[in-house]
Amino acid sequence: MKKILLFISIFGTLISLAYAQKKQAISVLQDQVHQEVVVQVDGLPFTAFIYSKNLEKPTLFPIIAANGETITRGFPLAPRAKEPTDHPHHIGLWMNYESVNDLDFWNNSSVIAPAKKSKYGWIKTTAITETKSGETGVIKYTADWSDIRQHVILKEHSTLEFAATAAYRIIDRTTTLTAAEPVSFTDVKDGLLGLRVAHELELPSKEERKFTDAHGEVTTVKGNDDQTVTGNYLTSENKQGDSVWGTRGKWCMLYGQKGKDTMSIVMIDHPDNIGYPTYWHARGYGLFAANPLGQKVFSNGAEALNLQLETGKSITFRYRVVIASGKERLSNNEINKLTHAFAASEGVAKKR
C-alpha cells in the first residue's frame, strides 16, 4: 500500500509539473497605423514590437511577466513614479552597438543635439515580413542600419519568437546582419542585446555614479536607497552583484522583488554565437546587456576581437530571454535546463 501511495504521489506531482509548464496561446497582432506588433498570452498583454519612425531603433516595449508585473523601465516613453531618467536610449529590449564604422547606434536618442547627430546611427524597420500566432508566436522583420544621410551600412533580418507557460515568458531572438559595405565593429562596452529594467529590479546603491560613453559624454546616475530596490545579478560562473560586469558566462540572471513575487530575468547565450560565452555588460542601475563584441574593454586589453565584415558577408546572433515570476527565484538547475534546451534548439528562423 505504501508503494502504491508513493507512486500516486509521484505521478500526481509529475502531472502537476506538466500542467504548470503547458504552453499558452500566443496572439501576434500587427497594427500598421501605430507601427507596432502586439503580443498577447491568452488575451493578456506580454509585449509589443514598436518601430515608430520617431524612434532611433525598434524595440520590445513594455515587457510584462506572467503575474502581470512590468519588468521594463517606463522612461522615456511611459514614465512612472520614482524611476531614474538617465540614459534615455535605454528602451525595453533592443539590439544595437556603439561603434559600427565609427557610428554610435547604441547611444542615439531624442536628446542628442542636432549638431552632433552625424556621429550616430539609426535602425529603421523596412518591413514586417511575417507574423504568426499559436503555441509559438513569431515576428519577422527587416531593417536598415544607416547614418544620418540614410546611407545603409548593414541589412538586418530578425526573427522574434515568443512562448509562455503559467510561470514563464520566453523571447528568442535570431538576428542576421549583412554588410552593405565593408563594416568594422570596434571593441567597445555598449552593446549588443540590451534590456533596461524596472526601478525595483535595480541593485541597491546609495552612491551617485558617473559613466562616460565613447564620445566623452558623462551620464550621472543617482543612488537608489529606497526599500523597493531589491535586484541582484547571478551568472553561470557564480559571479554576483556588481562583480558580474565584464565577466563571461553562458547565462546571466537578474532577480528581485516586484509586487508580491520574486522576478527572475535570464539572458542566455547560444553556443553558435561569436565570442561564446559572452561578456556581460550588466550595470547595477538597471542596464542588463550581453556584449560578445567588446572583448578588449572587458578583458582590459588581454583579448581583442574588432569584428570585420566584408561586403555581402553576414553574422548571426541568437539569444534567449526568460522572465519568470514566483515565490522564489529560478534555481540554477532550472536555468541550466532552459540553457541546454536553447542550445539544442533550431528555432523557427533556422528551420525555414
KEPARO-423833 format. One record per residue: x, z, y of N, C-alpha, C in turn; residue in one letter. Coordinates in steps of 0.02 Angstrom, whole numbers, padded with zeros to 5 digits, always signed. Layout:
! residues N
XZYXZYXZYA;...
This chain:
! residues 352
+00041+00000-00061+00000+00000+00000+00043+00000+00063M;+00098+00039+00062+00142+00042+00121+00172-00027+00135K;+00191-00064+00080+00220-00130+00089+00169-00178+00119K;+00106-00172+00095+00053-00215+00122+00041-00200+00196I;+00039-00135+00213+00029-00117+00284+00087-00140+00327L;+00149-00134+00299+00207-00158+00337+00204-00233+00348L;+00184-00270+00296+00177-00342+00302+00125-00361+00354F;+00068-00326+00352+00015-00340+00401+00039-00326+00472I;+00078-00271+00479+00104-00254+00546+00151-00307+00571S;+00198-00328+00527+00247-00379+00547+00212-00445+00562I;+00165-00463+00519+00128-00526+00528+00090-00525+00594F;+00059-00468+00609+00021-00462+00671+00066-00468+00732G;+00126-00438+00727+00174-00443+00782+00196-00515+00793T;+00210-00550+00739+00230-00620+00744+00175-00663+00775L;+00112-00651+00754+00056-00687+00783+00050-00674+00858I;+00059-00610+00877+00055-00591+00948+00109-00626+00988S;+00171-00628+00961+00226-00661+00996+00214-00735+01002L;+00188-00766+00949+00174-00838+00950+00120-00853+01002A;+00069-00811+01004+00015-00821+01052+00040-00813+01123Y;+00084-00761+01133+00110-00748+01201+00151-00807+01226A;+00183-00843+01180+00226-00898+01201+00191-00966+01197Q;+00126-00965+01186+00088-01027+01183+00092-01063+01251K;+00107-01128+01248+00112-01166+01310+00045-01173+01345K;+00046-01168+01411-00014-01176+01451-00016-01246+01481Q;-00076-01267+01501-00086-01335+01526-00057-01342+01597A;-00017-01394+01607+00013-01409+01672-00024-01469+01702I;-00046-01460+01765-00076-01515+01803-00029-01536+01858S;-00017-01601+01863+00027-01629+01914-00014-01676+01957V;-00023-01658+02021-00070-01693+02064-00035-01719+02126L;-00032-01784+02135+00002-01814+02192-00044-01818+02253Q;-00017-01797+02310-00052-01801+02374-00010-01843+02421D;-00024-01908+02423+00016-01954+02463+00009-01941+02537Q;-00050-01918+02558-00061-01906+02629-00015-01851+02655V;-00009-01796+02618+00033-01741+02639+00104-01745+02610H;+00118-01799+02574+00184-01811+02545+00207-01751+02504Q;+00167-01736+02454+00184-01682+02408+00152-01695+02340E;+00182-01666+02288+00153-01669+02221+00144-01597+02199V;+00082-01577+02189+00065-01508+02173+00066-01497+02098V;+00096-01442+02076+00100-01425+02005+00061-01360+01994V;+00013-01362+01947-00028-01304+01932-00023-01286+01858Q;-00037-01222+01843-00039-01198+01774-00110-01171+01761V;-00146-01204+01718-00216-01185+01705-00255-01176+01770D;-00243-01221+01817-00279-01221+01881-00251-01175+01934G;-00199-01135+01917-00168-01089+01965-00103-01119+01992L;-00085-01104+02054-00026-01135+02084+00039-01114+02051P;+00084-01161+02041+00151-01150+02015+00202-01169+02069F;+00201-01232+02089+00247-01255+02141+00223-01321+02168T;+00259-01349+02217+00245-01415+02244+00311-01449+02261A;+00316-01512+02243+00372-01554+02263+00353-01583+02331F;+00389-01562+02383+00372-01584+02451+00427-01630+02477I;+00407-01686+02506+00455-01737+02527+00437-01768+02594Y;+00412-01727+02640+00394-01749+02706+00452-01782+02742S;+00438-01832+02782+00490-01866+02821+00522-01819+02872K;+00489-01763+02887+00516-01715+02934+00569-01670+02903N;+00574-01670+02836+00623-01630+02802+00688-01668+02792L;+00743-01632+02792+00809-01663+02781+00822-01678+02708E;+00781-01649+02664+00788-01660+02591+00721-01642+02559K;+00707-01670+02499+00648-01647+02462+00664-01581+02427P;+00612-01543+02411+00623-01478+02380+00560-01456+02343T;+00567-01408+02299+00511-01375+02267+00495-01312+02307L;+00436-01308+02335+00418-01252+02379+00342-01247+02385F;+00314-01185+02380+00346-01124+02355+00349-01125+02279P;+00379-01074+02249+00378-01066+02176+00346-00999+02160I;+00296-01001+02116+00255-00942+02101+00260-00925+02027I;+00274-00862+02013+00282-00838+01944+00214-00832+01909A;+00217-00817+01845+00156-00812+01804+00109-00757+01827A;+00138-00704+01858+00096-00649+01882+00070-00659+01952N;+00083-00719+01981+00057-00734+02047+00103-00717+02104G;+00161-00688+02090+00209-00671+02142+00251-00732+02162E;+00259-00741+02227+00301-00796+02253+00374-00773+02252T;+00417-00813+02220+00488-00792+02214+00533-00826+02265I;+00506-00873+02305+00546-00907+02356+00534-00876+02424T;+00585-00878+02467+00576-00857+02537+00528-00905+02572R;+00489-00880+02618+00441-00922+02655+00472-00958+02714G;+00518-00926+02751+00551-00956+02808+00590-01017+02787F;+00591-01071+02826+00558-01080+02891+00489-01112+02889P;+00465-01132+02830+00403-01170+02826+00341-01125+02828L;+00346-01066+02797+00289-01020+02795+00315-00949+02800A;+00339-00928+02859+00372-00863+02866+00327-00804+02847P;+00359-00753+02818+00323-00691+02800+00358-00632+02834R;+00322-00578+02841+00348-00518+02874+00411-00492+02839A;+00458-00468+02878+00520-00436+02855+00571-00485+02826K;+00555-00549+02823+00601-00597+02795+00660-00610+02842E;+00720-00621+02816+00775-00643+02858+00765-00715+02879P;+00791-00733+02937+00782-00801+02964+00849-00837+02972T;+00898-00817+02932+00962-00853+02932+00956-00917+02890D;+01005-00961+02896+01010-01020+02854+00942-01057+02846H;+00918-01089+02898+00853-01123+02894+00852-01182+02846P;+00911-01204+02822+00914-01259+02774+00901-01235+02703H;+00895-01169+02692+00880-01141+02626+00804-01141+02616H;+00779-01193+02584+00706-01200+02574+00692-01213+02501I;+00659-01165+02468+00636-01175+02400+00692-01184+02350G;+00685-01234+02306+00734-01252+02255+00753-01325+02266L;+00816-01338+02280+00837-01405+02301+00904-01422+02269W;+00924-01487+02277+00990-01509+02255+01021-01552+02309M;+01079-01532+02333+01120-01574+02378+01190-01544+02383N;+01231-01570+02428+01301-01549+02429+01329-01553+02500Y;+01380-01511+02513+01405-01503+02581+01453-01558+02603E;+01486-01592+02555+01536-01641+02576+01533-01703+02531S;+01497-01753+02555+01491-01818+02520+01515-01871+02569V;+01574-01899+02557+01605-01944+02606+01607-01912+02675N;+01624-01847+02676+01630-01807+02736+01565-01794+02772D;+01508-01810+02742+01443-01794+02770+01417-01730+02738L;+01387-01688+02779+01360-01624+02756+01285-01630+02743D;+01267-01635+02680+01196-01638+02661+01167-01568+02654F;+01208-01519+02639+01184-01451+02624+01159-01416+02687W;+01197-01416+02741+01181-01376+02800+01136-01410+02851N;+01115-01471+02837+01073-01507+02884+01004-01474+02889N;+00981-01464+02951+00915-01435+02962+00890-01454+03031S;+00830-01432+03046+00799-01449+03111+00833-01415+03170S;+00876-01366+03157+00907-01330+03212+00975-01359+03232V;+00999-01409+03195+01063-01441+03213+01055-01481+03277I;+01099-01471+03325+01095-01505+03389+01102-01581+03379A;+01063-01621+03416+01066-01694+03409+01137-01722+03415P;+01178-01693+03458+01246-01717+03469+01290-01709+03407A;+01270-01664+03361+01310-01651+03301+01281-01683+03238K;+01223-01716+03245+01187-01741+03186+01226-01795+03148K;+01271-01830+03181+01308-01883+03147+01353-01857+03092S;+01365-01791+03091+01407-01761+03039+01368-01743+02976K;+01302-01754+02978+01259-01730+02924+01226-01788+02887Y;+01199-01771+02828+01165-01821+02787+01094-01802+02771G;+01054-01852+02752+00984-01843+02735+00970-01869+02665W;+00924-01838+02631+00899-01863+02566+00826-01880+02576I;+00810-01944+02573+00742-01967+02585+00712-01995+02520K;+00656-01968+02500+00621-01992+02440+00594-02061+02453T;+00611-02108+02410+00589-02178+02418+00528-02194+02377T;+00517-02158+02321+00458-02171+02280+00447-02114+02231A;+00383-02098+02219+00364-02056+02162+00348-02106+02107I;+00391-02111+02057+00386-02164+02007+00342-02146+01948T;+00331-02080+01938+00288-02059+01882+00266-01987+01891E;+00204-01973+01875+00180-01904+01869+00142-01899+01803T;+00146-01841+01771+00114-01832+01707+00092-01760+01699K;+00031-01750+01675+00006-01684+01659+00005-01673+01584S;+00000-01611+01562-00002-01596+01491+00035-01531+01476G;+00056-01521+01414+00095-01461+01397+00161-01460+01436E;+00188-01520+01449+00246-01527+01493+00225-01571+01552T;+00230-01544+01612+00216-01584+01671+00279-01620+01693G;+00271-01680+01720+00329-01721+01739+00319-01751+01808V;+00372-01748+01848+00376-01786+01911+00441-01825+01909I;+00436-01890+01918+00496-01932+01925+00496-01962+01995K;+00554-01962+02026+00559-01991+02093+00627-02022+02104Y;+00630-02066+02155+00693-02094+02177+00705-02074+02250T;+00768-02072+02269+00785-02052+02338+00851-02084+02358A;+00860-02089+02424+00923-02114+02452+00959-02058+02489D;+01024-02052+02476+01066-02007+02514+01099-02050+02568W;+01086-02036+02631+01109-02081+02684+01132-02042+02745S;+01165-02079+02791+01188-02048+02853+01135-02057+02908D;+01153-02040+02970+01105-02041+03024+01081-02112+03040I;+01121-02162+03021+01102-02232+03032+01064-02261+02973R;+01046-02218+02926+01010-02237+02865+01052-02283+02820Q;+01117-02277+02826+01163-02312+02781+01166-02273+02715H;+01148-02305+02660+01141-02271+02595+01209-02262+02562V;+01223-02201+02540+01285-02183+02506+01274-02174+02431I;+01219-02140+02415+01202-02126+02345+01129-02144+02332L;+01116-02169+02272+01048-02180+02247+01033-02125+02196K;+00977-02091+02205+00958-02036+02161+00897-02055+02118E;+00902-02039+02054+00845-02042+02008+00838-01972+01977H;+00781-01940+01989+00772-01871+01964+00708-01865+01923S;+00713-01822+01873+00655-01803+01833+00648-01727+01835T;+00589-01704+01855+00573-01633+01855+00521-01620+01800L;+00536-01575+01755+00491-01558+01700+00469-01486+01707E;+00405-01473+01694+00376-01407+01705+00341-01384+01641F;+00353-01321+01622+00319-01292+01565+00301-01220+01582A;+00252-01192+01546+00229-01125+01561+00200-01091+01500A;+00210-01025+01496+00177-00983+01447+00146-00925+01486T;+00119-00877+01451+00088-00820+01484+00139-00781+01525A;+00203-00782+01506+00254-00743+01540+00305-00785+01578A;+00314-00849+01558+00367-00891+01586+00340-00946+01630Y;+00382-00966+01677+00376-01030+01711+00445-01063+01705R;+00447-01126+01683+00511-01160+01670+00513-01226+01707I;+00569-01238+01741+00582-01301+01777+00646-01330+01750I;+00643-01390+01722+00703-01427+01701+00714-01484+01750D;+00775-01490+01773+00792-01543+01820+00847-01587+01791R;+00836-01653+01792+00887-01702+01774+00895-01750+01832T;+00953-01752+01861+00966-01795+01919+01027-01839+01906T;+01017-01904+01915+01071-01952+01911+01085-01981+01980T;+01148-01975+02001+01170-02002+02065+01214-02062+02053L;+01197-02118+02085+01235-02180+02077+01265-02200+02144T;+01329-02216+02144+01365-02231+02206+01346-02300+02232A;+01322-02304+02294+01308-02368+02327+01371-02396+02359A;+01423-02355+02363+01489-02372+02388+01537-02321+02359E;+01602-02328+02366+01647-02275+02340+01629-02207+02372P;+01621-02157+02328+01597-02092+02352+01646-02037+02331V;+01659-01991+02378+01703-01934+02366+01664-01869+02378S;+01664-01825+02328+01636-01758+02335+01695-01710+02342F;+01710-01690+02403+01765-01643+02414+01746-01574+02389T;+01793-01539+02358+01780-01471+02333+01761-01424+02391D;+01699-01401+02393+01676-01353+02443+01628-01305+02408V;+01612-01250+02442+01571-01198+02411+01496-01213+02412K;+01472-01251+02461+01400-01258+02471+01371-01315+02429D;+01343-01300+02373+01312-01346+02327+01294-01306+02265G;+01265-01335+02217+01237-01402+02212+01162-01395+02202L;+01144-01352+02152+01074-01334+02142+01063-01267+02175L;+01020-01265+02227+01012-01205+02267+00941-01178+02267G;+00935-01112+02271+00871-01077+02275+00878-01021+02325L;+00830-01015+02371+00828-00957+02416+00769-00914+02397R;+00783-00852+02380+00732-00809+02351+00698-00765+02403V;+00642-00736+02382+00603-00691+02424+00645-00629+02443A;+00627-00599+02498+00664-00542+02526+00674-00486+02475H;+00622-00471+02436+00626-00416+02389+00678-00426+02335E;+00698-00488+02323+00745-00504+02269+00817-00511+02293L;+00828-00498+02357+00897-00496+02382+00933-00435+02353E;+00999-00434+02357+01037-00375+02337+01041-00327+02396L;+01030-00263+02385+01032-00214+02440+01099-00213+02475P;+01099-00212+02542+01160-00209+02581+01144-00184+02650S;+01178-00132+02672+01168-00105+02739+01213-00140+02790K;+01262-00177+02766+01311-00207+02811+01289-00275+02837E;+01306-00289+02899+01297-00356+02927+01353-00400+02902E;+01335-00461+02879+01385-00507+02851+01386-00572+02889R;+01446-00603+02893+01454-00666+02928+01483-00718+02880K;+01454-00779+02882+01476-00833+02839+01489-00895+02881F;+01544-00930+02864+01566-00988+02902+01560-01051+02859T;+01529-01104+02887+01523-01166+02849+01583-01212+02863D;+01580-01273+02834+01636-01319+02840+01648-01343+02911A;+01598-01336+02955+01605-01358+03024+01628-01301+03070H;+01640-01242+03040+01660-01185+03080+01602-01147+03110G;+01541-01166+03092+01482-01132+03117+01474-01065+03081E;+01464-01012+03118+01458-00945+03090+01385-00924+03088V;+01363-00902+03029+01295-00876+03022+01299-00801+03007T;+01262-00761+03044+01261-00689+03034+01199-00670+02994T;+01210-00631+02942+01156-00606+02900+01152-00531+02909V;+01095-00507+02931+01086-00436+02944+01081-00396+02879K;+01094-00331+02882+01085-00288+02824+01012-00281+02806G;+00999-00259+02744+00930-00252+02721+00923-00184+02687N;+00916-00132+02726+00916-00065+02698+00846-00038+02681D;+00795-00082+02683+00728-00058+02665+00722-00053+02589D;+00678-00010+02565+00673+00006+02494+00641-00049+02452Q;+00615-00101+02484+00583-00154+02445+00635-00202+02416T;+00698-00198+02438+00750-00244+02415+00783-00214+02352V;+00777-00250+02296+00798-00220+02232+00837-00268+02187T;+00861-00324+02213+00890-00376+02170+00959-00359+02142G;+00976-00394+02088+01043-00389+02059+01057-00453+02019N;+01120-00473+02015+01141-00531+01976+01173-00508+01910Y;+01166-00551+01859+01200-00541+01795+01214-00609+01765L;+01275-00619+01740+01293-00684+01709+01305-00677+01634T;+01312-00735+01602+01326-00737+01531+01393-00704+01515S;+01437-00699+01565+01503-00667+01555+01503-00595+01578E;+01443-00568+01587+01432-00497+01606+01460-00479+01674N;+01465-00528+01719+01479-00513+01789+01414-00491+01822K;+01419-00443+01869+01359-00416+01900+01366-00411+01976Q;+01308-00409+02009+01306-00398+02080+01345-00450+02120G;+01375-00428+02175+01412-00473+02218+01474-00503+02184D;+01498-00472+02131+01557-00498+02096+01542-00562+02057S;+01479-00582+02053+01461-00645+02020+01488-00705+02059V;+01490-00699+02125+01510-00756+02167+01579-00781+02147W;+01584-00848+02137+01648-00879+02122+01671-00871+02051G;+01626-00851+02005+01643-00846+01935+01604-00897+01895T;+01629-00912+01835+01596-00960+01791+01548-00925+01743R;+01498-00962+01721+01453-00936+01670+01404-00989+01647G;+01382-00983+01584+01332-01030+01556+01265-01019+01590K;+01252-00957+01609+01190-00941+01645+01202-00884+01693W;+01157-00880+01741+01157-00825+01789+01085-00804+01801C;+01073-00739+01800+01006-00712+01812+01006-00670+01875M;+00954-00679+01916+00939-00635+01971+00875-00598+01952L;+00876-00531+01955+00817-00494+01937+00804-00437+01987Y;+00741-00418+01993+00723-00365+02039+00648-00353+02039G;+00627-00303+02074+00556-00284+02076+00521-00322+02132Q;+00464-00351+02116+00421-00381+02167+00349-00370+02146K;+00310-00337+02188+00244-00318+02166+00249-00264+02113G;+00209-00269+02061+00209-00219+02007+00257-00234+01951K;+00287-00294+01952+00328-00316+01896+00401-00326+01914D;+00442-00328+01862+00511-00350+01868+00513-00425+01861T;+00544-00458+01909+00551-00530+01909+00621-00548+01884M;+00624-00597+01839+00688-00623+01815+00691-00697+01830S;+00743-00718+01865+00753-00789+01880+00820-00808+01850I;+00819-00856+01804+00880-00875+01768+00894-00949+01781V;+00955-00964+01804+00979-01033+01807+01025-01045+01747M;+01014-01100+01712+01051-01115+01652+01087-01182+01660I;+01152-01181+01647+01192-01242+01650+01185-01279+01584D;+01196-01345+01585+01192-01386+01524+01263-01407+01503H;+01279-01405+01438+01347-01421+01416+01370-01491+01434P;+01324-01537+01446+01343-01605+01464+01365-01612+01537D;+01353-01560+01578+01369-01564+01649+01445-01561+01660N;+01467-01595+01711+01537-01590+01732+01551-01518+01753I;+01611-01494+01738+01630-01427+01759+01599-01370+01720G;+01568-01385+01663+01535-01334+01623+01586-01285+01594Y;+01572-01219+01595+01515-01187+01628+01525-01183+01703P;+01472-01189+01740+01476-01196+01812+01501-01133+01847T;+01526-01144+01908+01538-01087+01953+01472-01068+01987Y;+01466-01003+02004+01405-00978+02036+01419-00961+02109W;+01381-00995+02152+01383-00982+02224+01322-00937+02238H;+01328-00874+02216+01272-00827+02217+01285-00773+02268A;+01247-00773+02322+01257-00726+02377+01204-00671+02374R;+01224-00611+02396+01179-00554+02395+01119-00562+02440G;+01124-00603+02493+01068-00609+02540+01013-00655+02514Y;+01019-00681+02454+00963-00718+02425+00975-00791+02410G;+01036-00816+02424+01054-00884+02404+01080-00882+02333L;+01050-00921+02289+01066-00922+02218+01080-00995+02200F;+01144-01012+02185+01161-01082+02176+01213-01091+02120A;+01206-01148+02085+01255-01170+02036+01295-01227+02067A;+01361-01220+02068+01403-01271+02100+01464-01286+02057N;+01460-01338+02015+01518-01357+01974+01570-01398+02012P;+01554-01418+02074+01597-01464+02110+01644-01430+02159L;+01638-01364+02168+01679-01329+02217+01737-01292+02186G;+01768-01320+02136+01816-01283+02095+01876-01257+02134Q;+01901-01295+02182+01960-01273+02220+01945-01210+02260K;+01885-01207+02288+01866-01149+02328+01858-01087+02284V;+01821-01095+02229+01805-01038+02187+01865-01012+02147F;+01914-01055+02134+01973-01034+02096+02032-01016+02140S;+02020-01015+02206+02074-01001+02254+02132-01049+02246N;+02116-01113+02232+02166-01165+02229+02197-01175+02161G;+02178-01135+02112+02208-01142+02045+02181-01204+02009A;+02121-01227+02028+02091-01287+02000+02072-01333+02057E;+02060-01396+02041+02034-01443+02090+01997-01498+02052A;+01941-01521+02080+01902-01574+02049+01900-01636+02094L;+01873-01626+02156+01867-01681+02204+01840-01744+02170N;+01779-01739+02145+01747-01792+02107+01744-01857+02147L;+01761-01912+02113+01759-01978+02143+01713-02023+02101Q;+01672-02063+02135+01630-02112+02101+01644-02181+02131L;+01661-02229+02089+01667-02298+02112+01598-02328+02122E;+01594-02381+02162+01531-02415+02174+01497-02434+02108T;+01434-02414+02101+01395-02429+02041+01401-02378+01986G;+01448-02331+01991+01457-02280+01940+01410-02221+01954K;+01392-02186+01899+01343-02132+01904+01368-02067+01874S;+01336-02013+01895+01346-01948+01864+01278-01914+01858I;+01269-01877+01803+01205-01845+01790+01215-01769+01785T;+01167-01733+01814+01166-01660+01812+01100-01637+01781F;+01105-01587+01737+01045-01558+01706+01047-01482+01713R;+00991-01453+01736+00986-01381+01743+00917-01357+01721Y;+00914-01296+01698+00850-01263+01683+00844-01201+01725R;+00785-01190+01754+00769-01130+01791+00710-01096+01757V;+00718-01033+01738+00666-00994+01705+00645-00937+01751V;+00581-00930+01763+00554-00875+01802+00509-00834+01756I;+00525-00770+01747+00487-00726+01703+00464-00665+01741A;+00407-00638+01722+00381-00577+01753+00357-00531+01698S;+00371-00466+01707+00350-00417+01657+00375-00348+01676G;+00366-00301+01631+00387-00232+01645+00463-00224+01648K;+00498-00266+01610+00571-00263+01609+00600-00332+01621E;+00664-00334+01639+00698-00398+01648+00707-00432+01581R;+00719-00497+01582+00735-00533+01521+00799-00505+01490L;+00799-00497+01425+00859-00473+01391+00909-00530+01384S;+00972-00511+01374+01024-00561+01362+01007-00604+01301N;+00978-00573+01250+00960-00609+01190+00907-00662+01205N;+00857-00644+01245+00805-00693+01264+00835-00751+01304E;+00879-00734+01350+00911-00786+01391+00954-00832+01349I;+00990-00803+01302+01032-00844+01259+00991-00892+01216N;+00933-00870+01194+00888-00915+01156+00864-00973+01200K;+00846-00958+01261+00825-01010+01308+00883-01058+01323L;+00943-01030+01328+01002-01070+01341+01017-01117+01283T;+01015-01092+01222+01028-01133+01163+00976-01188+01156H;+00912-01171+01170+00859-01221+01166+00870-01277+01217A;+00891-01258+01277+00904-01308+01328+00962-01353+01310F;+01015-01323+01282+01074-01361+01262+01057-01412+01208A;+01009-01394+01165+00990-01438+01110+00937-01490+01129A;+00906-01481+01187+00851-01525+01207+00876-01590+01236S;+00834-01641+01231+00850-01706+01261+00815-01714+01327E;+00755-01685+01334+00717-01693+01396+00682-01759+01400G;+00630-01761+01440+00591-01822+01448+00634-01880+01474V;+00678-01864+01522+00719-01916+01553+00763-01952+01503A;+00790-01914+01454+00836-01942+01406+00799-01978+01350K;+00739-01954+01333+00701-01983+01278+00677-02053+01295K;+00662-02066+01358+00629-02129+01377+00679-02183+01394R;
